Amino acid sequence: MKTLLLLVSAALVSCTAMAQTVIKVPPPEKPFTDSIVYEGENATIIINRQDVMDYMNTLDTSLPRQQYSGRAINHLTFVKFSKADMAAHFQKAFCFLADSSHTDIRYVSTKMYMIWDEDEGILLPYLESIMADLLNAAKVKVIQKFAMPKLPVTSYKLIVEPVNGRSFRVFRLNDGKQIFRESTYAAEEQLARRF
């Protein structure tokens, strides 16, 4: 019995290890000149503002082509937006980010942000939509919250999780604590509404 239990445990550990990808974070090519800070429960993610601006410039081209469909962005909040609402929201968010007087943009995951407010909250859905891609490409700095010294981590793990027939990415620190879960804003709310 003990042998069987050890065999099953080894198989589970092996399967878990296969489902994980370790992402190594190279030193940045050039320092961030302006950054956006996203504080999660276990980690702080520092994003280069230029990466967000590049994404918004891409949307500025693709959203009109897709007739401002809320489905163009992988975020549940936008799915039910009308074309006019999507266009208005995007233009306000784009102008907010482009305004150089808006510096020190900071999000804390424990705080609620109103999507129609004309403060930094208006950018959060766009930021969440690209966060997994930025983490996957190691284009951000991740700092573990309760570690000393407060240095950027050099690697973290990517785990793909199936939710409602779709695959979503979960990023974890090497000690297993969660950095960011893609499905939090893209799928789990939809599942909760069904029940």
N, C-alpha and C positions, 0 to 999 in steps of 0.2 A: 504494500500500500504506500509506504514512504517513497519507494522508487517511482511509482506512478505519479504521486504528487509532485515530486521533484521534476519529473519529465514534463508534466503539464506546466509547472511554473517556468521551467526553462523555455518551453515553447512560447508562452505568453510574453516573456521578456524579449525573446527573439523577434516576435511579431511587432511588439511595441518599438523596438529599436529600428526595425525596417521602416516604420511609418514616420519616423522623425528624420528631419534633415537639419544638420548643424549649419548655421549661417555664420561665417567668419566676417567680422567687420574690419575692413581695411582702414588705415588712417585716411582722413579726408584729403582729397587732392589739393583743395584750398580751404581755408577757414570759412565758416559761415559768417557772412557779413551782417545778416539779419536773420533772426530765427523765430519760430513759433514753438511754444512749449505746450506739450500735452502730458498732464500728470495723471497716470493711472493709479491703481491701488498699490502696485508693487514696483512700478518703474516710471521714470520720467523720460519721455521721448522728445528729443529736440530735432526739429525739422527745419531744413533750410527754406526760408521764405521763397527763394527763387524757384525751388522745385514745385511749390504750390502755385506760383505765378505761371510757370510753364504749363501746368495742368489746366489752369483756368483759361489760358490762351488757346489751348487745344479745344476746350469746351466752347470757347467763343466762336470757333470755326464749325465744330461738329453739331452743337445744339441747334443752330438755325437749319442745318441740313436735315436734321431729324425732327424738324418742326417743333422744337422745344418739348419733346416728349419727356415726361418725368421718368420714364423707364430707361432713358439713356444713361442715367447715373445709378449705380448699384446701391441705392439707399431707399429703404421703405418709405421714408417721409415723402419722397418726391413722386411715388407711384400714382397717387390720386390727384396730383396737381393738374389743373387745367393748363393748356398751352400758355395762356396769358399769365397765369400765376408763376409758372416755371420761368418764363422769360423775365418777368419782373424780379423774381427772387435772384436769378442768376446775375442780372445787371447790377442789382444792389450789392451782392456779394463781391462781384468783380471790381466794382468801384471802391468798395471798402478795402479790399486787399491792395489795389493799385494806389490808394492814397498813402503817401509816404508819412503822413502825420500819425498813422495808426501803427505804432511800434509797441513792442513788449506785449504781443498777443499771447495770451496764456489761457489754457483750458484745464479744468480740474474735473476728473470723471465723477466726483461726488456731487458736483453742482449741476443744476438743471439750466440749460440754455434755451431761450425761446427763439425759434427759428425765424420769426418775423421781426425780432428786435433789430435795431440798426447799430448794434455793437458787434463785438467779435463773434457772438453766437450765430450770426448769419453764415459764417464760414464753416462751422463745425460739420455739417453734412458732407461738404466737399472734401474736407480734410479726412473724415472717416472713410470716405470712398477710396482715397488713394493711400491711406495709412498702410494697409497690408502690402501693397506694391512697393512702397518705400522701404518697409521693413524687409521684404523679400529681397530687394536689391541692395540692402545694407547701406542705404543713402541717408540714414538718420543716426543720431547718437542716442544710445539707450543707457540710462544711468539707473542702477538698482537703488531703490529708495532707502533701504535700511542697512546699506553696506558702508563700511568705512575703509578706505577713503572713498569719496564720491567721484570715482573715475568712470568714464564710459566703458561698458562691457565690451570685450573683444569678440565674443560669440554668443549666440542664443539659438534656440531650437524652433523649427517650423514643424507643426503637426497638422495634417489635413484631416478634418473631421466631417463626416457626412451628416447633414441635417436636411430632413425632408426631401431626400433624393438628390440634393446638391452638395458639392464639396466646398467647404470653407476653410480658411487658414487660421490657425491658432499659433501665436508666437509665445514662447515661454523662455524664461531665464534658465540657465543651466541647472539651477536648484529646483526647477519645476514650477516656479511661480509664474503666473500669467502676465504677459506684457500687453497683448492686444488680441481680441477675438473678433474676427471679421463677421461672424454670424450674429453678433449682438445687435447690430443695427440693420442687418440685411435679411435675416430669416427668422430668428427666434420670436420677434414680435408678431410676425405673421402666424406662426404656429400657435402662439398664445391666444390670438383672436379667434381661432377655430374652436377652442374649447370653452 
